[in-house]
Structures are given as structure tokens and as C-alpha cells.
């Protein structure tokens, strides 16, 4: 079972990953976006880390809802509202339970991903963060490792896609051949989840 401390460590691991990969995310975004995805997420997850350390929430759902609020408040562009919605809706779906099982998290993450899809009007194959998140949420029902592999594969699969949503869609055919930065950062989030589980001693 996964408690609030597990979710706190997940968000901290995500912040660490964004720290390491911020320049790479910005490089990806410079090809098909505004060249600010890495810096925006770096600022947002730094705020998440600070807020969680200052007053750690006592339930898994509360951890994610606080993280989501921080991202919405501090991240510019579309990624703040989208990531904020993902975490807030996932947290809300988890409710007030002090501990949750992996299957419960998988179902809640599915709710969060659906909210992102509704908000952005995107679907699988549109070359967005959903191309990593949709398969990851489904695979999480199997294992954390499967979710990580699905997210990584989903992000890589965006390279040959034609962007149909977001800033990249303005480029038309020129968006083909570039990996989507949102899908890439989404894969980092899922990787951080799998690594947190691994550090806890295995699949919950």
C-alpha cells in the first residue's frame, strides 16, 4: 500500500528528474514549441518541492492536489494547467484514503489523464503528453515497471507523428521528426513513480 510519504517522495523524484532534464526538454521544445518547457517545469516542480517540504500533506490525494495547485500557480503556458489538472484530478479521485493500492492509483491516474484530454481537446496520436500518459495509466494496472516502459515508448512514438494540437500543430509537416516535449516530460513523471516504487522495495 502507498501512503502520503510515498507520494511525497514521488513528487520529489519528479522534481529531481526535471532538474536533470530541463535543458533537454527545452531543446525539444525549441524545435516545435516556445523553447520554455524545461524552464517552466523546473520552476513549477521547485515550487512543488518547497510546498510539500514546508507542510507535508497527510494523505496521498492531498499530496497530489497540493502539487497540482503549485504547478497551476507557477508554471506558464499550457503545461501548468495541464499538469496541474492531471495531478489535482488524480488526487481528487484518490479521496481521503490514508493508503492506496497500485490499482487504485492506476484508476485515479486514468481519471486525471481523461481530464487532461478533455481540457486540451487531444487524443492519442495527436503528438501530445497524452501519447505517454494514456498507455502509462493503462499499464500501471499491471505494474509500475510496465507503466514506465509504456510511457517511454509512447514518448518515443511521437517522433514520426504529425502534431495536431498545441503550438507544434502550427508547424504542420515540419513537426514530423521531433519528439514531443510534453510526452517526454510525462514519461519523466512516470519514471519517477516507478523509481520511487523501486526504492521502496518493489511493486505495491
Rosetta blueprint (number, residue, H / E / L):
1 X L
2 X E
3 X E
4 X H
5 X H
6 X H
7 X H
8 X H
9 X H
10 X H
11 X H
12 X H
13 X H
14 X H
15 X H
16 X H
17 X H
18 X H
19 X H
20 X H
21 X H
22 X H
23 X H
24 X H
25 X H
26 X H
27 X H
28 X H
29 X H
30 X H
31 X H
32 X H
33 X L
34 X L
35 X L
36 X L
37 X H
38 X H
39 X H
40 X H
41 X H
42 X H
43 X H
44 X H
45 X H
46 X H
47 X H
48 X H
49 X H
50 X H
51 X H
52 X H
53 X H
54 X H
55 X L
56 X L
57 X L
58 X L
59 X L
60 X H
61 X H
62 X H
63 X H
64 X H
65 X H
66 X H
67 X H
68 X H
69 X H
70 X H
71 X H
72 X H
73 X H
74 X H
75 X L
76 X L
77 X H
78 X H
79 X H
80 X H
81 X H
82 X H
83 X H
84 X H
85 X H
86 X H
87 X H
88 X H
89 X H
90 X H
91 X H
92 X H
93 X H
94 X H
95 X L
96 X L
97 X L
98 X L
99 X E
100 X E
101 X L
102 X H
103 X H
104 X H
105 X H
106 X H
107 X H
108 X H
109 X H
110 X H
111 X H
112 X H
113 X H
114 X H
115 X H
116 X H
117 X H
118 X H
119 X H
120 X H
121 X L
122 X L
123 X L
124 X L
125 X L
126 X L
127 X L
128 X L
129 X L
130 X H
131 X H
132 X H
133 X H
134 X H
135 X H
136 X H
137 X H
138 X H
139 X H
140 X L
141 X L
142 X L
143 X L
144 X H
145 X H
146 X H
147 X H
148 X H
149 X H
150 X H
151 X H
152 X H
153 X H
154 X H
155 X H
156 X H
157 X L
158 X L
159 X L
160 X L
161 X L
162 X L
163 X L
164 X L
165 X L
166 X L
167 X H
168 X H
169 X H
170 X H
171 X H
172 X H
173 X H
174 X H
175 X H
176 X L
177 X L
178 X L
179 X L
180 X L
181 X H
182 X H
183 X H
184 X H
185 X H
186 X H
187 X H
188 X H
189 X H
190 X H
191 X H
192 X H
193 X H
194 X H
195 X H
196 X H
197 X H
198 X H
199 X H
200 X L
201 X L
202 X L
203 X L
204 X L
